[in-house]
Amino acid sequence: MIKPLIYRLGSNPKLSLKRFLRGLALFVLAVIFIALGYFSHYTLQVIGLVILLVALFFAAWGYVGIFANRFSQVLNKTTPEQDDPDLWK
């Protein structure tokens, strides 16, 4: 049930990296707007907070894709070689 989801999320690591980097760039932009709003009008801070929410969404979506790609590689390498589940032999 969870393996197909992991494989689907991690199927395109370049796209996941692109999403993560977009989220990171939007995060930097949001911090700039929040800092500018501190020194000038408060509406810049509100705009920065909205951009921050979007940035966190994109960064999290990209990071989940990157993690799923790495985890799917681990799942592929750890196929059971024996039918005996006894770990103490």
Residue frames as qw, qx, qy, qz and C-alpha x, y, z in Angstrom:
[[0.000, 0.885, 0.466, 0.000, 0.00, 0.00, 0.00],
 [0.216, -0.906, 0.085, 0.355, 2.72, 2.47, 0.88],
 [0.584, -0.201, 0.530, 0.581, 5.31, 1.20, -1.62],
 [0.400, 0.582, 0.529, 0.470, 3.42, 2.45, -4.70],
 [0.094, -0.980, -0.175, -0.001, 3.01, 5.86, -3.07],
 [0.500, -0.676, 0.318, 0.437, 6.73, 6.05, -2.30],
 [0.562, 0.077, 0.592, 0.572, 7.63, 4.97, -5.82],
 [0.255, 0.786, 0.465, 0.317, 5.21, 7.50, -7.33],
 [0.223, -0.964, -0.027, 0.139, 6.44, 10.39, -5.17],
 [0.454, -0.642, 0.460, 0.412, 10.09, 9.57, -5.85],
 [0.775, 0.384, 0.453, 0.216, 9.74, 8.78, -9.54],
 [0.458, 0.747, 0.097, 0.472, 11.07, 12.15, -10.74],
 [0.607, -0.515, -0.217, 0.565, 13.91, 13.40, -8.51],
 [0.330, 0.140, 0.175, 0.917, 14.86, 16.30, -10.80],
 [0.245, -0.629, -0.402, -0.618, 11.34, 17.72, -10.56],
 [0.641, -0.661, -0.368, 0.133, 11.41, 17.25, -6.78],
 [0.565, -0.240, -0.061, 0.787, 14.71, 19.11, -6.55],
 [0.103, 0.373, 0.301, 0.871, 13.31, 21.89, -8.71],
 [0.442, -0.712, -0.427, -0.341, 10.26, 22.19, -6.42],
 [0.675, -0.542, -0.270, 0.421, 12.46, 22.25, -3.33],
 [0.445, -0.048, 0.069, 0.891, 14.72, 24.96, -4.76],
 [0.105, -0.560, -0.379, -0.730, 11.69, 27.05, -5.78],
 [0.579, -0.715, -0.387, -0.062, 10.40, 26.77, -2.25],
 [0.648, -0.357, -0.130, 0.660, 13.79, 27.79, -0.90],
 [0.247, 0.229, 0.211, 0.918, 13.92, 30.83, -3.20],
 [0.324, -0.665, -0.405, -0.537, 10.38, 31.81, -2.19],
 [0.664, -0.595, -0.353, 0.283, 11.42, 31.45, 1.44],
 [0.485, -0.131, -0.009, 0.865, 14.27, 33.91, 0.93],
 [0.028, -0.433, -0.350, -0.830, 11.87, 36.30, -0.82],
 [0.515, -0.690, -0.464, -0.207, 9.41, 35.98, 2.08],
 [0.629, -0.464, -0.251, 0.571, 12.12, 36.77, 4.62],
 [0.289, 0.114, 0.150, 0.939, 13.06, 39.87, 2.62],
 [0.259, -0.574, -0.420, -0.654, 9.43, 41.03, 2.58],
 [0.625, -0.649, -0.422, 0.096, 9.06, 40.40, 6.31],
 [0.557, -0.289, -0.118, 0.770, 12.25, 42.35, 7.05],
 [0.102, 0.285, 0.267, 0.915, 11.14, 45.23, 4.81],
 [0.421, -0.650, -0.482, -0.411, 7.78, 45.26, 6.56],
 [0.621, -0.512, -0.380, 0.456, 9.53, 45.58, 9.88],
 [0.361, -0.245, 0.012, 0.900, 11.19, 48.81, 8.77],
 [0.179, -0.055, -0.302, -0.935, 8.32, 50.21, 6.70],
 [0.641, -0.107, -0.027, -0.760, 4.63, 49.41, 6.27],
 [0.520, -0.186, 0.781, -0.293, 3.19, 46.30, 7.92],
 [0.833, 0.392, 0.109, -0.376, 1.41, 45.10, 4.77],
 [0.464, 0.605, -0.645, -0.056, 4.78, 43.97, 3.44],
 [0.218, -0.301, 0.873, -0.316, 4.97, 41.60, 6.39],
 [0.729, 0.225, 0.462, -0.452, 1.56, 40.18, 5.55],
 [0.713, 0.594, -0.286, -0.238, 2.64, 39.67, 1.93],
 [0.171, 0.552, -0.804, 0.139, 5.80, 38.00, 3.26],
 [0.485, -0.119, 0.766, -0.404, 3.76, 35.65, 5.43],
 [0.816, 0.405, 0.174, -0.375, 1.57, 34.62, 2.49],
 [0.567, 0.633, -0.523, -0.061, 4.66, 33.99, 0.37],
 [0.148, -0.458, 0.829, -0.286, 6.13, 32.05, 3.30],
 [0.738, 0.073, 0.545, -0.391, 3.15, 29.68, 3.37],
 [0.803, 0.556, -0.099, -0.192, 3.51, 29.02, -0.35],
 [0.280, 0.681, -0.666, 0.114, 7.26, 28.56, 0.06],
 [0.416, -0.316, 0.788, -0.326, 6.84, 26.03, 2.85],
 [0.846, 0.277, 0.317, -0.327, 4.37, 24.07, 0.74],
 [0.707, 0.639, -0.296, -0.059, 6.71, 23.87, -2.26],
 [0.078, 0.625, -0.743, 0.228, 9.78, 23.10, -0.17],
 [0.596, -0.174, 0.697, -0.358, 7.98, 20.35, 1.75],
 [0.862, 0.405, 0.146, -0.268, 6.55, 18.85, -1.45],
 [0.554, 0.683, -0.474, 0.046, 9.99, 18.80, -3.05],
 [0.145, -0.535, 0.774, -0.308, 11.66, 17.42, 0.05],
 [0.781, 0.004, 0.520, -0.346, 9.11, 14.60, 0.33],
 [0.831, 0.534, -0.087, -0.130, 9.83, 13.72, -3.31],
 [0.303, 0.681, -0.639, 0.189, 13.59, 13.70, -2.72],
 [0.421, -0.359, 0.741, -0.380, 13.18, 11.59, 0.42],
 [0.869, 0.199, 0.317, -0.323, 10.83, 9.18, -1.37],
 [0.694, 0.620, -0.365, -0.036, 13.37, 8.73, -4.16],
 [0.076, 0.566, -0.765, 0.297, 16.13, 7.88, -1.68],
 [0.589, -0.162, 0.652, -0.450, 13.84, 5.61, 0.30],
 [0.888, 0.351, 0.050, -0.292, 12.67, 3.77, -2.81],
 [0.512, 0.604, -0.604, 0.088, 16.31, 3.05, -3.63],
 [0.221, -0.381, 0.796, -0.416, 16.72, 1.55, -0.16],
 [0.784, 0.094, 0.407, -0.459, 13.57, -0.53, -0.63],
 [0.797, 0.503, -0.278, -0.185, 14.88, -1.90, -3.91],
 [0.335, 0.555, -0.726, 0.229, 18.16, -3.00, -2.33],
 [0.274, -0.235, 0.788, -0.499, 16.62, -4.68, 0.70],
 [0.782, 0.017, -0.361, -0.507, 14.67, -7.47, -0.94],
 [0.734, -0.400, 0.500, -0.227, 14.31, -10.56, 1.23],
 [0.350, 0.499, -0.765, -0.207, 16.79, -13.21, 0.09],
 [0.163, 0.001, -0.973, 0.161, 15.57, -15.93, 2.40],
 [0.522, -0.474, -0.473, -0.528, 12.16, -17.06, 3.48],
 [0.645, -0.372, -0.565, 0.356, 13.40, -17.76, 7.00],
 [0.103, -0.878, -0.045, -0.466, 12.69, -14.71, 9.22],
 [0.788, -0.545, -0.121, 0.258, 14.97, -15.97, 12.01],
 [0.207, 0.922, -0.234, 0.229, 17.54, -13.22, 12.59],
 [0.506, -0.706, 0.483, -0.108, 19.60, -15.16, 15.13],
 [0.972, 0.124, 0.167, 0.112, 20.90, -17.92, 12.87]]
